[in-house]
Amino acid sequence: MSLGKRTLITCSKPRTTRNGASNQFVFQFVPTRCVHAAAVAPTWRPSSALDEWVQREARPISLRRLTFFGRTLTESRLIDSANYCRLELPTRIAHRLRDIQTLPYVVVANPHLAHVYELYLRAFERFRRVPEIRSLEDNDRYCKVLEETLKEHATVIPRLAIGVLEVRGLMKPEETDKFMNTMLRSRISRRVIAEQHLALTETFNSPWHFPNAQPVHDPNAEAVGEIFLRCNAKEIVERCGKTTQELVKLAHGFHLAIPEIHIRGHLDATFPYILSHLEYIVGELLRNSIQAVIEQRKFKDARPPPIEVLICETAQHVIIRISDQGGGIPTEILPHLWSFSKGPRRQRRLENLARVPKLLGTMQELQVPGDHSHAVHKKHGKKSKYSDSGQHQGSLSTLTSRPPNLRLGIGLPMSRVYSEYWAGSLEIHSLEGFGTDAFLQISKLGNKNERLTTRATMDAV
């Protein structure tokens, strides 16, 4: 129904009360220019199932708990792990669905955010219908559902990033960043749960595992599922540095002098961590430093100054400081360093994100063709059917040739989300005209619970 320059849009998005009831519909006038966007928005459906799952609390976990649970792997424990996933995944997705539903309708009408909503809704409906898992056969069927969903959701990060950039101005930047951080933390949490269970299932089904044998603690085991018990900071920096240096050479030519990476400090420092998380953070920091130094020195004949990495170990933390002489961070970017939506270069970021259709947030995506640095997975017995069957393949194919100067604008804020997830921190200090220091602090003991928003925003008021 046309009313001058405005059109009546009928939306079945329910108004949700504090107790979760949803029985009203919203009728909303929007400008005519928004009609096309609104037409692609998801159909909001009142759902008693969603209301029920939103009332449930997520149960946070720690690296230590995951390690202790998976160290003595029996059929009973594997089935317990499957049922934990079966209940926890739809709970965490339900809260994020409710968060999306409470956004302004014109924001959710954005096609990228609408796409994410539909992905989450399909996953929620799929997961909540999984019956109780009682046997290994049930678990195998459930693992196939997990693998399929993980592949489908590889598009979520760039879709969210593009969406929040496109709706800038329709929401306060602080609200947009809060929404984005909440969505990413929840996404990490779900992938941790799902991938850990898939890894445990792979271990249980492996030829060297004897399901009927007496459970034994192996003090020399280096990995439990996705968790590496003794991540060595020096080795990870070296491996990430090598990969990044090779990417830079491919992009700029092998004739270009690449800054060396000098590592000193507590070189034997180890800690339990999920390897892909740590590699992503360190890889992004080294990528930024190396690119900054090259851009600062590319018109000079002098050899580029090295990237200095200092590793410090304390009783409860390991701190990695990455220092460069790349000229520091431009003043117009520095205030918006941790924001997904604020800051300059919006159009350039949108164009670059559009060139990366899938992004999982793992170092494997940045692996150089022919590079075998991830032989560490074989060293730890980490080869798994679900990681080799395409989980990372779509992202790998799109990012392998990604030049270092293809700036997405989400590397640092995403790295902070990853670092804070296991109770760590990431800070950047810039000295304009000289360089930058990045401080990554990691909880050494693995006894801190994951940091996630366990309730939907509207229920946390």
VEXDREN-2710 file (C-alpha; in Angstrom, 1 decimal):
% VEXDREN-2710
k/r/px/py/pz
1/MET/0.0/0.0/0.0
2/SER/1.7/3.2/-1.2
3/LEU/1.4/6.3/1.0
4/GLY/3.3/9.0/-0.9
5/LYS/7.0/8.5/-0.3
6/ARG/6.5/5.8/2.3
7/THR/5.3/2.2/2.0
8/LEU/3.7/0.0/4.6
9/ILE/5.7/-3.1/5.2
10/THR/4.0/-5.9/7.1
11/CYS/6.6/-7.9/9.1
12/SER/5.8/-10.9/11.1
13/LYS/8.7/-10.2/13.5
14/PRO/7.3/-10.9/17.0
15/ARG/7.6/-8.5/19.9
16/THR/9.2/-10.6/22.6
17/THR/8.5/-10.0/26.2
18/ARG/11.0/-10.5/29.1
19/ASN/9.6/-14.0/29.8
20/GLY/10.1/-15.0/26.2
21/ALA/6.5/-14.9/25.0
22/SER/6.0/-13.9/21.4
23/ASN/2.5/-13.2/20.2
24/GLN/2.4/-9.9/18.4
25/PHE/3.4/-8.7/15.0
26/VAL/5.1/-5.4/14.0
27/PHE/3.7/-3.2/11.3
28/GLN/6.3/-0.7/10.2
29/PHE/6.5/2.3/7.8
30/VAL/9.8/2.5/6.0
31/PRO/11.0/4.9/3.3
32/THR/10.3/3.7/-0.3
33/ARG/14.1/3.3/-1.0
34/CYS/14.1/0.6/1.7
35/VAL/11.3/-1.5/0.2
36/HIS/13.7/-3.5/-2.0
37/ALA/16.0/-4.3/0.9
38/ALA/13.1/-5.1/3.1
39/ALA/11.8/-7.6/0.5
40/VAL/14.9/-9.7/0.9
41/ALA/14.7/-9.7/4.7
42/PRO/14.0/-13.0/6.4
43/THR/10.4/-13.9/7.2
44/TRP/10.0/-13.6/11.0
45/ARG/8.1/-16.5/12.4
46/PRO/6.7/-16.8/15.9
47/SER/8.5/-19.8/17.3
48/SER/7.6/-21.4/20.6
49/ALA/10.7/-23.7/20.1
50/LEU/13.0/-20.6/19.9
51/ASP/11.4/-19.1/23.0
52/GLU/12.0/-22.4/24.9
53/TRP/15.7/-22.6/23.9
54/VAL/16.3/-18.9/24.7
55/GLN/15.3/-19.6/28.3
56/ARG/18.2/-22.1/28.6
57/GLU/21.7/-21.0/29.8
58/ALA/24.8/-21.8/27.9
59/ARG/27.3/-23.8/30.0
60/PRO/30.8/-22.3/29.6
61/ILE/33.8/-24.6/29.3
62/SER/37.6/-24.2/29.8
63/LEU/40.6/-25.7/27.9
64/ARG/41.4/-27.7/31.1
65/ARG/38.0/-29.2/31.3
66/LEU/38.0/-30.1/27.7
67/THR/41.4/-31.7/28.1
68/PHE/40.5/-33.7/31.2
69/PHE/37.4/-35.0/29.6
70/GLY/39.0/-36.1/26.3
71/ARG/42.2/-37.6/27.8
72/THR/40.5/-40.8/28.9
73/LEU/38.3/-41.4/25.9
74/THR/35.7/-44.2/26.1
75/GLU/32.5/-44.9/24.3
76/SER/30.5/-43.6/27.2
77/ARG/32.5/-40.3/27.3
78/LEU/32.2/-39.9/23.5
79/ILE/28.5/-40.2/23.7
80/ASP/28.4/-37.8/26.6
81/SER/30.4/-35.3/24.5
82/ALA/27.9/-35.8/21.6
83/ASN/24.9/-35.1/23.9
84/TYR/26.6/-32.0/25.3
85/CYS/27.0/-30.7/21.8
86/ARG/23.4/-31.7/20.9
87/LEU/22.0/-29.5/23.7
88/GLU/24.6/-26.7/23.7
89/LEU/24.7/-25.8/20.1
90/PRO/21.0/-25.0/19.6
91/THR/21.1/-23.1/22.9
92/ARG/23.9/-20.8/21.8
93/ILE/22.4/-20.3/18.3
94/ALA/19.0/-19.5/19.8
95/HIS/20.4/-16.6/21.8
96/ARG/22.0/-15.2/18.7
97/LEU/18.8/-15.5/16.7
98/ARG/17.0/-13.6/19.4
99/ASP/19.8/-10.9/19.3
100/ILE/19.3/-10.5/15.5
101/GLN/15.5/-10.3/16.0
102/THR/15.9/-7.4/18.3
103/LEU/17.9/-5.3/15.8
104/PRO/16.0/-2.5/14.0
105/TYR/14.1/-4.0/11.1
106/VAL/15.8/-1.9/8.5
107/VAL/19.1/-3.2/9.7
108/VAL/18.0/-6.9/9.5
109/ALA/16.7/-6.1/6.0
110/ASN/20.3/-5.9/4.8
111/PRO/20.7/-8.9/2.5
112/HIS/24.0/-10.0/4.2
113/LEU/22.6/-10.0/7.7
114/ALA/19.4/-11.6/6.5
115/HIS/21.5/-14.4/4.9
116/VAL/23.3/-14.9/8.2
117/TYR/20.0/-15.1/10.0
118/GLU/18.6/-17.7/7.6
119/LEU/21.8/-19.8/8.0
120/TYR/21.5/-19.7/11.8
121/LEU/17.8/-20.5/11.7
122/ARG/18.4/-23.5/9.5
123/ALA/21.1/-24.7/11.8
124/PHE/18.9/-24.2/14.9
125/GLU/16.1/-26.1/13.4
126/ARG/18.5/-28.9/12.3
127/PHE/20.2/-29.2/15.7
128/ARG/17.2/-29.0/17.9
129/ARG/15.6/-31.9/16.2
130/VAL/18.5/-34.3/16.8
131/PRO/17.3/-37.0/19.2
132/GLU/19.3/-38.2/22.2
133/ILE/22.5/-39.9/21.1
134/ARG/22.7/-43.4/22.5
135/SER/25.2/-45.3/20.3
136/LEU/28.2/-44.9/18.2
137/GLU/26.1/-45.2/15.1
138/ASP/23.9/-42.3/16.3
139/ASN/27.1/-40.3/16.9
140/ASP/28.4/-41.0/13.4
141/ARG/25.2/-39.6/11.9
142/TYR/25.4/-36.6/14.2
143/CYS/29.0/-35.9/13.2
144/LYS/27.9/-35.7/9.5
145/VAL/25.4/-33.0/10.5
146/LEU/28.1/-31.1/12.3
147/GLU/30.5/-31.3/9.4
148/GLU/27.8/-30.1/6.9
149/THR/26.9/-27.2/9.1
150/LEU/30.5/-26.1/9.7
151/LYS/31.0/-25.9/5.9
152/GLU/27.8/-24.0/5.3
153/HIS/28.8/-21.3/7.9
154/ALA/32.2/-20.5/6.3
155/THR/30.5/-17.5/4.8
156/VAL/29.3/-16.0/8.1
157/ILE/32.3/-13.7/9.0
158/PRO/32.6/-11.8/5.7
159/ARG/28.8/-11.6/5.5
160/LEU/28.6/-10.1/8.9
161/ALA/31.5/-7.7/8.2
162/ILE/30.0/-6.5/5.0
163/GLY/26.6/-6.2/6.6
164/VAL/27.7/-4.0/9.5
165/LEU/29.6/-1.7/7.1
166/GLU/26.6/-1.3/4.9
167/VAL/24.2/-0.5/7.7
168/ARG/26.5/2.1/9.2
169/GLY/24.4/5.1/10.0
170/LEU/21.3/3.0/10.9
171/MET/22.7/2.0/14.2
172/LYS/25.1/3.6/16.7
173/PRO/28.7/2.3/16.0
174/GLU/29.0/1.1/19.6
175/GLU/25.9/-1.0/19.3
176/THR/27.1/-2.4/16.0
177/ASP/30.5/-3.4/17.4
178/LYS/28.8/-4.9/20.5
179/PHE/26.6/-7.0/18.2
180/MET/29.5/-8.0/16.0
181/ASN/31.7/-9.0/19.0
182/THR/28.8/-11.0/20.5
183/MET/28.2/-12.8/17.2
184/LEU/31.9/-13.7/16.8
185/ARG/32.4/-14.9/20.3
186/SER/29.4/-17.1/20.0
187/ARG/30.6/-18.4/16.6
188/ILE/34.0/-19.3/18.0
189/SER/32.3/-21.1/21.0
190/ARG/30.2/-23.2/18.7
191/ARG/33.0/-24.1/16.4
192/VAL/35.2/-25.1/19.5
193/ILE/32.5/-27.4/20.7
194/ALA/31.7/-28.9/17.3
195/GLU/35.3/-29.3/16.2
196/GLN/36.5/-30.7/19.5
197/HIS/33.8/-33.4/19.4
198/LEU/34.6/-34.2/15.7
199/ALA/38.3/-34.5/16.7
200/LEU/37.5/-36.8/19.6
201/THR/35.3/-39.0/17.4
202/GLU/38.2/-39.2/14.9
203/THR/40.6/-40.2/17.7
204/PHE/38.1/-42.8/18.9
205/ASN/37.7/-44.3/15.5
206/SER/41.4/-44.3/14.7
207/PRO/43.4/-47.5/14.2
208/TRP/45.7/-46.8/17.2
209/HIS/42.8/-46.3/19.6
210/PHE/41.4/-49.3/21.4
211/PRO/37.9/-48.5/22.6
212/ASN/37.6/-51.5/24.9
213/ALA/41.0/-51.0/26.6
214/GLN/41.3/-49.7/30.1
215/PRO/41.5/-45.8/30.0
216/VAL/45.0/-44.6/30.4
217/HIS/46.4/-41.2/30.9
218/ASP/49.3/-40.6/28.5
219/PRO/51.6/-38.0/30.1
220/ASN/53.4/-37.7/26.7
221/ALA/50.3/-36.9/24.7
222/GLU/50.7/-33.6/22.8
223/ALA/47.1/-33.1/21.8
224/VAL/43.6/-33.9/23.0
225/GLY/41.2/-33.3/20.2
226/GLU/41.8/-29.8/18.9
227/ILE/43.7/-28.7/22.0
228/PHE/47.5/-28.7/21.9
229/LEU/48.7/-29.3/25.4
230/ARG/52.2/-27.7/24.9
231/CYS/52.0/-25.0/22.3
232/ASN/55.5/-23.5/22.0
233/ALA/55.3/-19.8/21.4
234/LYS/58.7/-19.6/19.6
235/GLU/57.7/-22.4/17.2
236/ILE/54.4/-20.8/16.4
237/VAL/55.9/-17.4/15.7
238/GLU/58.5/-19.0/13.5
239/ARG/55.9/-21.0/11.5
240/CYS/53.5/-18.0/11.1
241/GLY/56.4/-15.8/10.2
242/LYS/57.6/-18.1/7.5
243/THR/54.1/-18.4/6.0
244/THR/53.6/-14.6/6.0
245/GLN/57.1/-13.9/4.5
246/GLU/56.3/-16.3/1.7
247/LEU/53.0/-14.6/1.0
248/VAL/54.7/-11.2/0.9
249/LYS/57.3/-12.5/-1.6
250/LEU/54.6/-13.9/-3.8
251/ALA/52.8/-10.6/-3.8
252/HIS/55.8/-8.2/-4.2
253/GLY/58.3/-10.4/-5.9
254/PHE/61.2/-12.5/-4.6
255/HIS/63.7/-9.6/-5.3
256/LEU/62.2/-7.6/-2.4
257/ALA/64.1/-7.6/0.9
258/ILE/61.7/-9.0/3.5
259/PRO/62.3/-8.0/7.2
260/GLU/63.7/-10.8/9.3
261/ILE/61.9/-11.9/12.4
262/HIS/64.1/-12.0/15.6
263/ILE/62.8/-14.0/18.5
264/ARG/64.2/-13.8/22.1
265/GLY/63.1/-14.2/25.7
266/HIS/61.6/-17.4/27.2
267/LEU/62.0/-19.5/24.1
268/ASP/60.8/-22.7/25.9
269/ALA/57.5/-21.2/27.1
270/THR/54.6/-23.6/26.5
271/PHE/50.9/-23.6/27.3
272/PRO/47.6/-25.4/26.3
273/TYR/45.7/-23.7/23.5
274/ILE/43.7/-24.3/20.3
275/LEU/46.4/-24.0/17.6
276/SER/44.3/-22.4/14.9
277/HIS/43.2/-19.6/17.2
278/LEU/46.8/-18.8/18.2
279/GLU/48.1/-19.0/14.6
280/TYR/45.4/-16.7/13.4
281/ILE/46.2/-14.0/15.9
282/VAL/50.0/-14.2/15.5
283/GLY/49.7/-14.5/11.8
284/GLU/47.6/-11.3/11.5
285/LEU/50.0/-9.4/13.8
286/LEU/53.1/-10.4/11.8
287/ARG/51.3/-9.7/8.6
288/ASN/50.5/-6.2/9.7
289/SER/54.1/-5.6/10.9
290/ILE/55.8/-6.9/7.8
291/GLN/53.5/-5.1/5.4
292/ALA/54.0/-1.8/7.4
293/VAL/57.8/-2.1/7.3
294/ILE/57.8/-2.8/3.5
295/GLU/55.5/0.1/2.8
296/GLN/57.7/2.4/4.9
297/ARG/60.9/1.3/3.3
298/LYS/60.0/0.3/-0.3
299/PHE/61.5/3.4/-1.9
300/LYS/64.7/3.2/0.1
301/ASP/67.8/1.1/-0.5
302/ALA/68.4/0.3/3.1
303/ARG/67.8/-3.2/4.4
304/PRO/64.4/-3.2/6.2
305/PRO/64.7/-3.3/10.0
306/PRO/63.7/-6.7/11.6
307/ILE/60.5/-7.5/13.4
308/GLU/61.4/-8.0/17.0
309/VAL/59.5/-10.7/19.0
310/LEU/59.9/-10.9/22.8
311/ILE/58.4/-13.9/24.7
312/CYS/57.8/-13.5/28.4
313/GLU/56.6/-16.3/30.7
314/THR/55.1/-15.7/34.1
315/ALA/53.4/-18.0/36.6
316/GLN/50.0/-17.5/35.0
317/HIS/50.6/-15.9/31.6
318/VAL/52.7/-16.0/28.5
319/ILE/53.1/-12.6/26.8
320/ILE/54.2/-12.2/23.2
321/ARG/55.4/-8.7/22.2
322/ILE/55.7/-8.0/18.4
323/SER/57.6/-4.8/17.6
324/ASP/58.1/-3.2/14.2
325/GLN/59.6/0.0/12.8
326/GLY/56.8/0.4/10.2
327/GLY/56.0/4.1/11.0
328/GLY/53.2/3.5/13.4
329/ILE/49.4/3.5/12.8
330/PRO/47.9/6.5/10.9
331/THR/46.2/8.9/13.2
332/GLU/42.9/8.7/11.3
333/ILE/42.8/4.9/11.9
334/LEU/44.1/4.7/15.5
335/PRO/40.9/5.7/17.3
336/HIS/38.9/3.1/15.3
337/LEU/41.5/0.2/15.6
338/TRP/39.1/-2.2/17.3
339/SER/35.9/-1.3/15.5
340/PHE/34.2/-3.3/12.8
341/SER/32.1/-0.4/11.5
342/LYS/33.9/2.9/12.3
343/GLY/36.9/4.5/10.6
344/PRO/37.9/5.6/7.1
345/ARG/38.3/3.5/4.0
346/ARG/34.7/2.0/4.2
347/GLN/34.3/1.5/0.4
348/ARG/37.8/-0.1/0.1
349/ARG/37.0/-2.5/2.9
350/LEU/33.7/-3.4/1.3
351/GLU/35.4/-4.1/-2.0
352/ASN/38.1/-6.2/-0.4
353/LEU/35.6/-8.2/1.7
354/ALA/33.6/-9.0/-1.4
355/ARG/36.7/-10.7/-2.8
356/VAL/36.8/-13.1/0.2
357/PRO/33.6/-15.0/0.0
358/LYS/34.6/-17.4/2.8
359/LEU/36.6/-16.9/5.9
360/LEU/37.0/-19.3/8.8
361/GLY/39.6/-17.4/10.7
362/THR/42.4/-20.0/10.6
363/MET/46.0/-20.0/9.6
364/GLN/45.3/-22.8/7.2
365/GLU/43.6/-20.4/4.9
366/LEU/46.8/-18.4/4.5
367/GLN/49.0/-21.4/3.8
368/VAL/51.3/-20.9/0.8
369/PRO/51.0/-23.3/-2.0
370/GLY/53.5/-26.1/-1.5
371/ASP/54.2/-25.0/2.1
372/HIS/54.3/-28.0/4.4
373/SER/54.7/-26.1/7.6
374/HIS/51.5/-27.7/8.9
375/ALA/53.2/-31.0/9.2
376/VAL/52.9/-30.3/12.9
377/HIS/49.4/-31.7/12.6
378/LYS/50.8/-35.0/11.5
379/LYS/53.5/-34.9/14.2
380/HIS/50.7/-34.7/16.7
381/GLY/48.5/-37.2/15.0
382/LYS/46.1/-34.5/14.0
383/LYS/45.1/-35.6/10.5
384/SER/41.3/-35.8/10.5
385/LYS/38.7/-36.7/7.9
386/TYR/36.6/-33.6/8.5
387/SER/39.5/-31.1/8.1
388/ASP/40.8/-32.9/5.0
389/SER/37.4/-33.3/3.4
390/GLY/36.8/-29.7/2.6
391/GLN/36.1/-27.8/5.9
392/HIS/38.9/-25.4/5.1
393/GLN/39.1/-26.0/1.4
394/GLY/36.7/-23.2/0.2
395/SER/38.5/-20.6/2.3
396/LEU/41.9/-21.9/1.3
397/SER/41.2/-21.5/-2.3
398/THR/40.0/-17.9/-1.9
399/LEU/42.8/-16.7/0.4
400/THR/45.9/-18.6/-0.8
401/SER/46.6/-15.9/-3.4
402/ARG/45.4/-13.0/-1.3
403/PRO/48.0/-10.3/-1.4
404/PRO/49.2/-8.9/2.0
405/ASN/47.9/-5.5/1.1
406/LEU/44.3/-6.8/0.5
407/ARG/43.1/-5.1/3.7
408/LEU/39.8/-6.4/5.1
409/GLY/39.7/-4.1/8.1
410/ILE/38.7/-6.9/10.5
411/GLY/42.0/-8.6/11.3
412/LEU/42.8/-6.7/14.5
413/PRO/39.2/-6.6/16.0
414/MET/38.8/-10.3/15.2
415/SER/42.3/-11.1/16.7
416/ARG/41.2/-9.4/19.9
417/VAL/38.0/-11.4/20.0
418/TYR/40.0/-14.6/19.6
419/SER/42.6/-13.5/22.2
420/GLU/40.0/-12.5/24.8
421/TYR/38.0/-15.7/24.2
422/TRP/40.2/-17.8/26.5
423/ALA/40.7/-14.9/29.0
424/GLY/43.7/-13.4/27.3
425/SER/44.2/-9.9/25.9
426/LEU/45.5/-8.0/22.9
427/GLU/46.8/-4.4/23.1
428/ILE/48.4/-2.2/20.4
429/HIS/50.7/0.8/21.2
430/SER/51.7/3.0/18.3
431/LEU/54.5/5.5/18.2
432/GLU/53.7/7.8/15.2
433/GLY/56.6/8.1/12.8
434/PHE/58.4/5.1/14.2
435/GLY/56.6/1.8/14.7
436/THR/54.1/-0.3/16.6
437/ASP/54.2/-2.7/19.6
438/ALA/51.6/-5.4/19.9
439/PHE/51.1/-7.2/23.2
440/LEU/49.4/-10.6/23.2
441/GLN/48.7/-12.1/26.6
442/ILE/47.7/-15.7/26.9
443/SER/46.5/-17.6/30.0
444/LYS/49.1/-20.2/30.6
445/LEU/47.2/-22.6/32.7
446/GLY/44.1/-23.1/30.5
447/ASN/41.8/-23.0/33.6
448/LYS/39.8/-19.9/32.5
449/ASN/36.3/-20.4/31.1
450/GLU/35.5/-19.2/27.6
451/ARG/34.3/-15.6/27.5
452/LEU/31.0/-15.5/25.7
453/THR/27.7/-13.8/25.9
454/THR/25.6/-16.6/27.3
455/ARG/22.2/-14.7/27.2
456/ALA/20.5/-12.9/24.4
457/THR/20.9/-9.1/24.8
458/MET/17.2/-8.5/25.5
459/ASP/17.3/-11.0/28.4
460/ALA/20.4/-9.4/29.9
461/VAL/18.8/-6.1/30.6
END
